[in-house]
């Protein structure tokens, strides 16, 4: 079942990459006491993710921070891939990269994608959510092949509180 507005994301272990450092954490710690936009990509270094989705959040990151909103990126990739992708994309310190290497958090959210037809295996659907102190306030799930409702610009426009 897909997570819904008003629910708290399950606390699942994953690795957070920030400023080149990778540390184990749990999702509850990532969301606690914050206004957080989390966007998910099917895979680091994939075309739409690298050419549009991540660059939009990198460019708009100062605007999120000016509004007191933290940002994190979720992908079913290991921490080493997320570190390399953060360096490649010039991700600023503070924009957290969440490595969900085995896809446990993505599955727990009910937002997994079967990328087997493309040689990718299980991945995250492209989505973005907004949570306040760990409670989901908004959830925007993309239709297959699209990048509209989960873009940085769309999320900046939709977050009003």
C-alpha positions, 0 to 999 in steps of 0.5 A: 500500500502506498503511503498517504497524506497524514501518515508518517513514513516508516523508520527504515535504515538507510545511508545519508550522504551529505557533503561527501560523507556517508553515514548510516541513519534511519528515516525517522531521523531524517524527517524529525523536527524538519520541514522536508521535501524528499524527491525520489529518482529511479536511478542516479546517472540516468538521463532524466534524473541527471539532466533535469530532476537533480539539476532543478533541485540543485538550482532551487535549493537556496529558495527551499532553504530561504523558506526553511525547507530541507531537501533530500533525494532518495534513490535505490542506489548504494552510498558509493553511487550516491556520493559519486552522483552528488559530486557529478551534480555539484550537490550542495552540502545540506541537500541530503542524498539518501541511499536506499541500497536494497530498496527497503524504504522505497518498498515500505512507502509502496512506491517501488518501480520494476525497472527489470525491462530496462536492466535496472531491477527494482527502483523508486518511482519518480515522486516528491513528498513534503513532510512536516516533523515526519508527517506527510502533507503532500505526495506527488507521484509522476506518471510513467515517463514524466517529470512535472509534479515532482520537479523542484519548481512544482514543489516550490509552488505547491508548498505553502505552509 
